[in-house]
């Protein structure tokens, strides 16, 4: 019998009762003063928790200098750990499973987030295209600054910050961590040859460019064990002025490298939806990450990006993916798994309320019985 969206799935040590995963969704609604989760965030996650359902909580900077947006919850302070603990307790009370996505934005930041107004860091001092704009700490849109290249001796500190973030996530009660290696953020910046122009052990060959992702993954494994660690990738992605001229050799190496580690799952963003959520995109005539890399990946594969209930069912039934992560539809349908199971109509989302604000577009979407 083929699997369906509503057949059980083992992810690491956890047994999921369905395969409708909540994708990590930056919403910019943490407490303004300390970027800690607060009661509004708790309500949002509690609404979307289900028995045996997996939530991947929003990307959370592992260090202050890894921030790139205001009011994104971090995982580097006592206040942030305490705020997340209330959320994980609430999700667990409903029988849910919750991982935290660990984040460092690298060059996709602005000096207003950096101590002393320093430049953001990157593998190399390669500027971001003027087609993209940065967000300042007070929410203004401005041109990106040319980042500062990390010194070789600083890279161990980046790995340490992810290790500490993994420890903090453990203290906050999460069930595991997902490392954000996608969407043009720091770890993907190191992977891609146009952005990484280094000549040390972290640049040049594919193996060298993948070194930081490998070290960060191993650091998290050292905290959690491999079966509670996951990685997110965006092969063929173009978010945040990223993109590799020939992605297959790079990502084939990365997928095989991660495949030796016994991770909880690998999580793809489908190329058709690459854009980091800032605009409605549906790229045409692009490859499918799940189709390309499923043969190379020995474990659980989650994929996200532009799925409907029908296309998600088809992906699971065909064996191209083991679970589907939904983003936009999970924003506007807090009871999305139930709606998909019953084939109930979905509430449309309002993109204008995705980022920042308060209850509107966050915790005020109706459940189906209310609709």
Order of alpha helices (4+ residues) and beta strands (2+ residues): beta-beta-beta-alpha-beta-alpha-beta-beta-beta-beta-beta-alpha-beta-alpha-alpha-alpha-beta-alpha-beta-alpha-beta-alpha-beta-alpha-alpha
